[in-house]
Amino acid sequence: MEYHTPVMLKQTMDVLKPKSGGIYLDATLGGGGHSLEILKNSSPDGRVIGLDLDREALKHSGEKLSRFGNRVLTVHENFKNARKVLDSLGIQYLDGAIMDLGISSHQIDEACRGFSYTKDAKLDMRMDQTQSLTAYEVVNAYSQKKLEEILYLYGEESYAKKIVANIIKARAVAPIVTTFELADIISKSVPLKHYKHGHPAKKTFQAIRIEVNQELKGLEQAVKDIIDRLKKGGTIAVITFHSLEDRIIKRLFKIESTDCICDKSLPICSCYHSATIKLLTKKPILPTEEEIKQNPRAASAKLRAAYKL
């Protein structure tokens, strides 16, 4: 079984166009699927720097890509620190970069990681197993107000108040320890009519996962840093899986592909902003129907790409 099926692989390669001698950053290495394709398409001497927070993913992808020898380097690091990693390696410019945001299939399927509401496990949800904060702490130690904010902001959950009220009530009796315990509390908090939109725990689990891993904090700056390190004509490809990530990337790409970002009511430009990228497509690239049939988890994916001016 594939550790993690890379999403929109062909479309990503079509925009990156890997070439021999190129240096590429895979900022979210995961199972190594995108990196493998980059290395194959940039033969004989294209290089990949792969970053990931998940040591298990790094171990797997390292083994998968080992035949490429020193053409690939895997680093246990957050993509938010890409600039620091590139500086430490003496790499000034990149020919391309890929960011495949969100959770991997393996992390969902591996019950013990505590990411899924369909598999019973201890509440964990850490991508980086070396960090201290887990879903258990978020659920059992955060204040009512903070939990409500997280569910509203990161899960866009309309029943946040009711869900959190029931979490507070339950944890006052005994700590909420497992994914099934939490999912059951959520299910009892959401009206039956809401179930048609999918599992009632989906948004809450997403929100807690984003909080545990601080997935959105620093995302915009990280993408800016990567764009800054692209050489002229170099491409950045970003795959998102939910509206929160996509809005951040869409907004940033719009700003970075625009010369003047002043208020339109001003008579003259005073921002002196210059476009740094050109969008490859105005609208996001979506997975094909065939890919969604083969990999249903690809259904919500959106690929946005741009090249450096």
Stockholm file with secondary structure:
# STOCKHOLM 1.0

chainA/1-309         MEYHTPVMLKQTMDVLKPKSGGIYLDATLGGGGHSLEILKNSSPDGRVIGLDLDREALKHSGEKLSRFGNRVLTVHENFKNARKVLDSLGIQYLDGAIMDLGISSHQIDEACRGFSYTKDAKLDMRMDQTQSLTAYEVVNAYSQKKLEEILYLYGEESYAKKIVANIIKARAVAPIVTTFELADIISKSVPLKHYKHGHPAKKTFQAIRIEVNQELKGLEQAVKDIIDRLKKGGTIAVITFHSLEDRIIKRLFKIESTDCICDKSLPICSCYHSATIKLLTKKPILPTEEEIKQNPRAASAKLRAAYKL
#=GR chainA/1-309 SS CCSSCCTTHHHHHHHHCCCTTCEEEETTCTTSHHHHHHHHHTTTTCEEEEEESCHHHHHHHHHHTGGGGGGEEEEECCGGGHHHHHHHHTCCCEEEEEEECSCCHHHHHCGGGCCCTTSCCBSCCCSSTTSSCCHHHHHHHSCHHHHHHHHHHHHCCTTHHHHHHHHHHHHHHSCCCBHHHHHHHHHTTSCGGGGGGSCTTHHHHHHHHHHHHTCSTTHHHHHHHHHHHEEEEEEEEEEECSHHHHHHHHHHHHHHTCSCCSCTTSSSCCSCCCCCEEESCSSCBCCCHHHHHHCGGGTTCEEEEEEEC
#=GC SS_cons         CCSSCCTTHHHHHHHHCCCTTCEEEETTCTTSHHHHHHHHHTTTTCEEEEEESCHHHHHHHHHHTGGGGGGEEEEECCGGGHHHHHHHHTCCCEEEEEEECSCCHHHHHCGGGCCCTTSCCBSCCCSSTTSSCCHHHHHHHSCHHHHHHHHHHHHCCTTHHHHHHHHHHHHHHSCCCBHHHHHHHHHTTSCGGGGGGSCTTHHHHHHHHHHHHTCSTTHHHHHHHHHHHEEEEEEEEEEECSHHHHHHHHHHHHHHTCSCCSCTTSSSCCSCCCCCEEESCSSCBCCCHHHHHHCGGGTTCEEEEEEEC
//
